[in-house]
Amino acid sequence: MKSNPNGSNQYVLDPRQKMCWEFYTTPKSETFGNATQSAIKAGYTDGTADTITLTEWFCGRLWKLNAVLKGENKLRELMELPIIDLEGKVDVGIARIQADLAKYVTSTLGKDEGYATRQENTGKDGKDLIPETINEEDKKALLGLIGK
């Protein structure tokens, strides 16, 4: 029996890795939070499943997940800091940080809600930025201005 049936290595991931991680991190999964059972369900042998949390790929993903959770917690702390000090004055530094965080969160996490900042190099729906209605001479002049 071949121990690595999918030919995975440090560059090619084993499909079982993704399945195991999905089972482990998906709250609706029957093996949620149980690495050994998630690995078995993904097709790993019992022996490998028992040590799955020691593998480099699993440790790396777990580290990233923990880093994201810590970042989210820090974000919550910063967003909930009072901007009024004990003397009743607005702390401009905290207010500025909170405003910047709010912009960042809405432009990243809120992008599916329509909050993303448009930063495309094309026109609407991928069309040219230069309207089709201008003549060729004006189009060449405009292209010269924008460095093309």
Stockholm file with secondary structure:
# STOCKHOLM 1.0

chainA/1-148         MKSNPNGSNQYVLDPRQKMCWEFYTTPKSETFGNATQSAIKAGYTDGTADTITLTEWFCGRLWKLNAVLKGENKLRELMELPIIDLEGKVDVGIARIQADLAKYVTSTLGKDEGYATRQENTGKDGKDLIPETINEEDKKALLGLIGK
#=GR chainA/1-148 SS CCSCTTCCCSSSCCHHHHHHHHHHHCTTSTTTTCHHHHHHHHTCCHHHHHTGGGSHHHHHHHHHHHHHHHHHHHHHHHHTSCSBCTTSCBCHHHHHHHHHHHHHHHHHTTGGGTCCCCCCSSCGGGCCSSCTTSCHHHHHHHHHHTTC
#=GC SS_cons         CCSCTTCCCSSSCCHHHHHHHHHHHCTTSTTTTCHHHHHHHHTCCHHHHHTGGGSHHHHHHHHHHHHHHHHHHHHHHHHTSCSBCTTSCBCHHHHHHHHHHHHHHHHHTTGGGTCCCCCCSSCGGGCCSSCTTSCHHHHHHHHHHTTC
//
